[in-house]
Amino acid sequence: MFTHTCEQLSTCLAALLRRISRYDTDSLLSHIFSLVNPKLNIVDPLFSFVRQNNVQIMQEIHKSYSNELLLVWYNSLLGTMCGWLTERENIDLHHFQLVAISTILRNLFNEFSSQGLTEDELRGATYRMIHNRIEYEETMNIEYTRDYNYDYNYETSNGDNNQHVEHVNSDDG
């Protein structure tokens, strides 16, 4: 019932994933993009978009339908992320891609959790697959991050440059 609507709402994530695809390790341009220390504030528009639409869904749609719509949308977003990761199944993720995906997953979980979806609904098979891939990539990236001492500052929308991104190893996703 909500599939088409959720596909349309997921286009913002698809656009963001296309942007971070520039860092694919087998890409010619990845070396050039890696020279510049990227900022994670490229994910801010996605989080603003999700938050604004969640609020609007909760205000405009009856409660019995809003939770179903939010769950379908959340699963659509996870499906988009899962598809992106599946396309890169045989490619090691660049550290920036790993941190971005980790940040997206954690913030999507927190945002949809704050809208009333239960942990059981949010931590389905697709979520676990993405989480497991992130943990695997983090394990593989330990040497890389130690050697190059990458530290991606995440500038929040209020301009706080000192908030550093934590990896997905925490319990909240």
N, C-alpha and C positions, 0 to 999 in steps of 0.2 A: 504494500500500500504506500509506503514512504520511500521506496527504493529510488525512484527518479529524483525526488527532492534531495535525498541524502547524497546521491552521486553529484548533483550540482553543488551541494555544500562542501563536498570533498575536493573540489577543483583547486581551492586555495592551497591545500596540502600538496596536491600533485604539482602545482607550480613551484612550491618551495623545494620539493624533492628534485625537480629538474634543475633548480639552481645549485643544489649541493652535489648534483651528479657531475658537475664540472671537476670535482676532486677525485673522480674515479681513477684508481691507480694505473689503469691501462690506457688512459687518455693522454694524448700528446700535450694538451693544455694543463693537465694536472700539475705538472712540474712548475709551470709559470704561476698558477694559482697558489701553489704551496709556498712560493717565495714570499707572498704577502700574508701576514698574520691575519686570518679572517676573524670577524667578530660575529658572535652568536646573535646579535640583535636582528639578524635577518629572519629569525623565527618570530619576532614580536608581532608582525601583521597577522600571522596565523593565530596566535593566542588571542589577539584582540577580536578577530573575526569569530572565533569559536565562542568566546565569552559573550559578545554582543548577540550572537544568534541564540545561544543557550538562554539568555535572559528573555529575549523576544519570544522564544518557544514557550517558556514557562509562563509568560504573561498572556500570550494570545491563544494558546491551545489548552483545551480542557486537560486536567491532570491525568485522566485515564489514558489519553492519547500522547501527552507530552513525554512521559517516561518511555513509551514504546518508540516514539520518534527519536528521542535522545539515544536510546540503545542502538537503534538501527544506524543512526549517524555515526556513533562511536565505532561500531563494528565496521562501517564503511571506511572510516579513517584508518582503522587498524588494517583492513584489507588492502588499502592503498599502500600503506607502509610495508606490509608483508610482501606485496607484489614487487615493490621497489627493491627490497632486500633479496627476494628470490632471483631477480634479474642479475644481482651481484653475488650470487651464490658461490661462484668460483673466483671471485675477486676479493682481495683483502680491502676492507674499508679504510679510507684515509682517516687519520685521527680526528680531523675536523668533522667528517661525516659521522663518525661514531659518537662524538660529543653532541652533535646536533640531533641525531636520531634518539639518543638517550634523553636529551632534554625534552624533545617533542613527546616521547612516550610518557615520561613522568608528568609533564604538565597536562597532557590530555587526560591521563588517569585522574589527576587531582581536580581538574575542571569538571569532568563528568561526575566524579564522586561528590563534589560539592552541590551538584544539581539533584542529588538524591538517588543515583544509581548505586546498587549494592556492590560490594567488593566481589561477590561471586559472579555478578553480571559482567563486571569490568575485567576480571582476570580469567577470561576464557582461553580457548586453545590458541587463538591467533595472538593474543597478548603474550602467552607463555612462549610461543615460537619466537616472537620478536625479542622478548626479554632474554631468552636463551642465546639468540644470535648476538645480542649486545654483550652478554657476559663472555661469550667465546671471543668476540673481537677485542674486548677489553683485555682478556688474557693474552691474546696474540700481540696487542699493542703495548704491553708493559715495557718492553725493551725500547721500542720506538720513542715512547714518551720520556723515558729516562734519558736516552741519548740526546734528544733534542730539546728537552725541557719545555714542551709546549704548554702554554697556559692561556686558554681562550677566555677572555673577559666577556662576561655577558652583561651588556648594558641594559638595564631594565628601563621601562618606559618612563620612570621618574628620574632617569639620568644617573642612577647610582652605578658607577663603574667598578665598584669594589666587590660586588657580589659575584663570587666564582661559582661556576657550574660544578655540581657534584655528579658523580656517575650514578648509574641506576642501581648500584649495590645496596641502596637503602631499601627499607621495607615498603615504602609507599610507591614503588614502581620505578 
